[in-house]
């Protein structure tokens, strides 16, 4: 197990790690989002946290890594980096809030995945062999978009799988 995983996540099995992805909470942490992230070994918050208490609640489930979003201001913003690199086994995951601010070539930099937020719209796609994931928004509902989180499963050095989880029973 890598030192990053020792530091930031409990071990699931010798070859499987669950990484919960959440974004755009804007100070609201929904019980349905917590339920969807419950089995995570590590949670990555992709920005627009809105309130440091959100990260405290997420830490009650698993260790948390978080980046600053465009709406994070004050004390919350000062404590969060603009971007982050999370390494689990041989996988390097680049984390930022707004994908349009990606100013590096993820393939050349050796990243397996890029995770971001900002758009409030869930997305999973591969571009030139790199997995791009936006978990959508788990905070206040915007437009008619669903309230979602994502789970990234790391099964081996060469295997990643992912899914978007819609937070059910959300009324507003």
matplotlib code that plots the C-alpha trace (Angstrom):
import matplotlib.pyplot as plt

x = [0.0, 1.4, 2.2, -0.6, -3.1, -1.7, -2.1, -5.4, -7.4, -8.1, -7.5, -10.4, -8.7, -5.2, -6.4, -9.5, -10.0, -13.1, -12.7, -15.8, -16.1, -18.2, -18.5, -20.4, -22.0, -22.2, -22.4, -25.1, -24.3, -27.3, -27.8, -28.3, -24.9, -23.4, -25.1, -23.8, -20.2, -20.5, -18.1, -15.4, -11.8, -11.0, -13.3, -12.2, -14.2, -13.8, -14.5, -17.3, -17.3, -19.1, -18.5, -15.7, -18.3, -19.0, -15.5, -15.8, -18.9, -17.2, -14.2, -16.5, -16.8, -13.2, -10.1, -10.8, -8.8, -10.4, -9.7, -11.0, -13.8, -14.8, -17.4, -15.1, -14.2, -12.8, -11.4, -12.7, -10.8, -7.5, -7.2, -7.8, -5.4, -6.5, -5.6, -4.2, -2.6, -3.8, -1.8, -3.2, -1.0, 0.2, -2.7, -2.2, -5.4, -5.4, -8.1, -9.3, -12.6, -13.0, -11.9, -11.5, -8.6, -6.6, -3.3, -1.3, -1.4, -2.6, -1.2, 2.3, 2.1, 1.3, -2.2, -4.7, -7.7, -8.7, -11.6, -13.3, -16.6, -18.0, -20.6, -23.0, -23.5, -22.2, -19.8, -17.6, -15.6, -12.2, -10.1, -6.9, -6.7, -7.3, -10.5, -12.3, -14.9, -17.2, -19.3, -22.0, -23.4, -24.4, -25.5, -28.5, -30.2, -29.5, -31.6, -33.1, -29.8, -29.8, -28.1, -25.1, -21.8, -19.4, -17.5, -14.1, -13.0, -9.4, -9.0, -5.4, -2.5, -4.2, -7.9, -10.2, -14.0, -16.4, -20.1, -22.3, -24.7, -27.8, -28.8, -32.4, -35.2, -34.0, -36.8, -35.0]
y = [0.0, 3.4, 6.0, 8.3, 5.5, 4.9, 8.5, 9.2, 6.0, 2.8, -0.4, -2.1, -5.2, -5.9, -4.7, -2.5, 1.1, 3.2, 6.9, 9.0, 12.1, 15.1, 18.7, 21.9, 21.4, 25.1, 24.6, 21.9, 18.3, 16.0, 12.8, 11.0, 12.1, 10.8, 7.5, 7.3, 7.9, 5.7, 2.9, 5.3, 4.8, 8.4, 11.3, 14.0, 17.2, 19.1, 22.6, 25.0, 23.5, 26.5, 25.8, 24.0, 22.0, 20.1, 18.8, 17.9, 15.8, 14.1, 13.3, 11.3, 8.8, 8.8, 11.0, 14.0, 15.8, 19.0, 21.9, 25.5, 26.4, 29.8, 30.3, 29.4, 32.6, 33.6, 31.0, 28.1, 29.3, 30.0, 26.5, 24.8, 24.5, 25.5, 22.0, 18.7, 15.5, 12.3, 9.2, 5.7, 2.8, 3.6, 6.0, 9.7, 11.7, 15.5, 17.4, 21.0, 22.8, 24.2, 22.0, 25.1, 26.0, 22.8, 24.2, 21.0, 17.9, 15.1, 12.4, 14.0, 14.5, 10.9, 11.2, 8.4, 10.6, 14.3, 15.1, 18.4, 20.1, 23.6, 22.7, 20.9, 18.3, 14.8, 13.6, 10.5, 10.3, 9.2, 11.6, 10.2, 7.4, 9.8, 9.4, 12.7, 12.7, 15.5, 14.1, 16.8, 18.7, 17.3, 20.7, 23.0, 21.9, 24.1, 24.1, 20.7, 18.8, 15.8, 15.8, 13.4, 12.1, 9.7, 6.6, 5.8, 2.2, 1.4, -2.4, -2.7, -0.8, -0.9, -0.9, 1.9, 1.9, 4.6, 5.4, 8.4, 7.9, 9.9, 10.9, 9.6, 11.2, 14.7, 17.3, 20.6]
z = [0.0, -0.9, 1.7, 0.3, 1.0, 4.4, 5.2, 3.6, 3.5, 5.3, 3.4, 1.7, 0.4, -0.9, -4.4, -4.1, -2.9, -3.0, -3.5, -3.0, -5.1, -4.1, -5.2, -5.0, -1.6, -1.1, 2.7, 2.5, 3.3, 2.4, 4.4, 1.0, -0.1, 3.1, 2.6, -0.9, 0.3, 3.4, 2.2, 0.9, 2.0, 0.9, 0.0, -2.5, -2.5, -5.8, -4.5, -3.6, -0.1, 1.3, 5.0, 6.8, 8.7, 5.5, 5.5, 9.2, 8.5, 5.6, 7.8, 10.0, 7.1, 5.7, 5.4, 3.1, 0.4, -0.8, -3.2, -3.3, -5.6, -7.0, -4.3, -1.4, 0.5, 3.8, 6.2, 4.2, 1.1, 2.9, 4.1, 0.7, -2.2, -5.8, -6.9, -5.5, -6.6, -4.9, -5.4, -4.7, -5.7, -9.2, -10.0, -9.9, -9.7, -10.5, -8.6, -9.4, -9.2, -12.7, -15.6, -17.8, -15.6, -16.3, -17.6, -18.0, -20.2, -17.9, -20.1, -20.2, -16.4, -15.8, -14.5, -14.6, -13.9, -13.6, -11.2, -11.1, -10.1, -10.9, -13.6, -11.2, -14.0, -13.6, -16.2, -16.8, -20.0, -21.3, -23.3, -24.8, -22.2, -19.2, -17.1, -16.5, -13.8, -12.5, -9.7, -10.2, -7.3, -3.9, -2.6, -3.4, -6.5, -9.6, -12.7, -13.2, -12.6, -10.3, -7.0, -7.3, -6.1, -7.8, -6.6, -8.1, -7.6, -7.9, -8.3, -9.4, -10.9, -14.3, -13.4, -12.5, -12.6, -11.8, -11.3, -10.7, -7.8, -7.7, -4.2, -3.9, -2.0, -2.4, -2.5, -3.1]

ax = plt.figure().add_subplot(projection="3d")
ax.plot(x, y, z, "-o")
ax.set_aspect("equal")
plt.show()
